[in-house]
């Protein structure tokens, strides 16, 4: 694809081939047209990301096929015979724009022949890069790596290649077409082509087969008579080992990471060997090691660094390959990108007053950031090189607002939607907004009783269409009280998840929520601290959402001090917890099952070290921070 190609040019270049292949699979079914429309609409929404893929056309084909399967609940796509006429639900508007025109003539004029005429396409290309890559992928499927090698040579989570597109996307489209002597002709020569072209395509296929046979004979040294000695024993090729997780407590290198298995329950964690301070924070110096931790408890060493400042883990990309770090010193924070494949940390040069909040979704090919100006906050996207990609939205600063010169902290946040089509962002003192990645304001998300003026900030995604947000509570017990809400982004009434809590004291604020075993759990701030730590709120406890703020006791986690238990993620009926396991501040990563109280250590360090300082789950959750960080 040309580097400077616009979406319009991409659409004009690829729409014929995409439509032809989808209709070859779906026949007359109008659901294919609507699936094509959905695929191109998603490509337009995510063009800033899709345009960087190795094969954007293959991505569109894959999305169109998935969309068609959703519209055909009766089963997977198979080669369908054309129906007797157009489907009644075909409006003939947008889908018709890229429906190939039928050849005019007597056959098209006869209603009885409308089906065959539908398969007679106007002149167009018979071979493209997409069909070539699809045929090559189909031919090589049997020899592919069991670990799921993708378009760029190695597959990542959910089968995505290094460019973020679905591995084998074009192969999946070719799978319903029979493979064999007639397969290439059906795949290359689309219905309606002249017999001359069909003969040429068949001849090409024969030449390819003949060349392959000759190559085999030459490589094997010609025809040889079988050896007379002994009976023939077939040689069975050794099967490649399947990807697998390490056993609990085992440590492996980066080369042992089973990339295709990364999913729910995996965690990226940072461990410090520095001596903990009285608050649990890391003192100057020490060594910082980043581990990838699997759900079983195996860990994979990614990289080790040293330095006086703590490199704070901010986010993990959706393709699983990169991590975003921030180092907060005097003034503006500095950022870096860690490649989990190579272990190299590369500086990310962002302008002053720009706060990186995470990666774009679904694959993490750009950085989402909030820029603070004297009169305006701006939501922006940056390339992974640090160059500005686009400004998505703006919010005016309220008169009299007081913000840090460089860091907006928890007062500003932004989330890229799971599909990458939209973003949700909010600044304390204003309502949240949903914005299209294509640019332009979509809607404000109004939450009732959220202060005057309304004030809400997004925390994380609750599901694919709902945001968990913390909002001001006008009817709270004290000034400054907050409340957790579930806010639909596609419309619908927000629902309160907790009662108003917290306030000016700094304790009792619910800062996050997760569901495990059908029960909602929240993290609430507390005054609990190790002996010798400065007084004031600094602890975190775990409560059931229905009991938070009611005076009930927090969850008791065996082996922890009870001072600082931060939920990282929820998987099934378990909570992944970053727990303070000794004073003055050593923290460990462990599984906790609330129903039974059972725990399973995953990542632990000795009592004279800080231990796990931060952890980020794979998926849509926020990072968890240890005491004192």
Secondary structure, 3 states (H helix, E strand, C coil): CCCCCCHHHHHHHHHHHHHHHHHHHHCCCCHHHHHHHHHHHHHHHCHHHHCCCCCHHHHHHHHHHHHHHHHCCCCCCCCCCCCCCCCCCCCCCHHHHCCCCECCCHHHHCHHHHHHHHCCECCCCCCCHHHHHHHHHHHHHHHCCCCCCCCCCCCCHHHECCCCCECCHHHHHHCCCCCCCCHHHHHHCCCCCCHHHHHHHHHHHHHHHHHHHHHHHHHCCCCCCCCCCCCCCCCCCCCCCCCCCCCCCCEECHHHCCHHHCCCCCEEEEEECCCECCCCCECCCCEEEEEEECCCCCEEEEEEEECCCCCEEEEECCCCCEEEEEECCCCCCEEEEEECCCCCEEEECCCCCEEEEEECCCCCCEEEEEEECCCEEEEEEEECCCCEEEEEEEEECCCCCCCCCCCCHHHEEEEECCCCCEEEEEECCCCEEEEECCCCEEEEECCCCCCCCCCEEEEEEEECCEEEEEEECCCCCCCCCEEEEEEECCCCCCEECCCCECCCCCCCCEEEEEEECCEEEEEEEECCCCCCCCCCCCEEEEEECCCCCCCCCCCCCCCCCCCEEEEEEEECCEEEEEEEEECCCEEEEEEEECCCCEEEEEECCCCCCCEEEEEEECCCCCCEECCCC
